[in-house]
Amino acid sequence: MTNLKTFKLIERISTLVRSEERKKLAALGLQPIHIQVLDYLDSCNSYSNTAAAITEYFGLTKGTVSQSLQVLERKAFIAKTLDPEDARIFHLTLTEEGRNLLELVHADDVFAQAELAVQNQQYSSIDAALLAALETLQKTHKAPSFGTCDTCVNFDVEDNHYLCSITRLPLFQAETDKICREHIPADAA
Ligand code: SF4
């Protein structure tokens, strides 16, 4: 069953994936919304592949959507075709370049890999698979781990009290469950 810990892991992985995706896209002169629009066009039907539907789906202004579509069209990631029944409507479809771009951006689908790892019984739960995926991502991108005390190399116990060995100050139980920017994974030491 999906619990709060699972959602938090998904949120942390998503944040890291989005941040890496932003870097990849910036190199291509694109922004996350451009990929979101391509993803939308890849999954919607022919009644829904219009600028108006995209505006409605993302809750953005017409101007923002129009600018994004201009960029995608200029870079040949989408193509426009006139509606055969209504000359005021254009339908938008992914070009081959658009599909290739989506494949490139989604090449490392962490969630699909985690699901596969659980199916292959590499991990006993989705949480364990997600945690492993998060740690791999953090190592690959040299991102700070922002973990909790129980997995930190600096976590210590002295005279029956929890202690952070960086500050040598006691840690209260409630604090040990919070994420920390100074966290260093114990298995990285
Ligand atoms: S560095 Fe942070 S995570 Fe590690 S023991 Fe100290 S307070 Fe906890």
Boltz pocket constraint, residues with backbone or C-beta under 6 A from the ligand:
constraints:
  - pocket:
      binder: B
      contacts: [[A, 147], [A, 148], [A, 149], [A, 152], [A, 153], [A, 154], [A, 155], [A, 156], [A, 163], [A, 164], [A, 165], [A, 166], [A, 178], [A, 180], [A, 181], [A, 182], [A, 183], [A, 184]]
      max_distance: 6.0
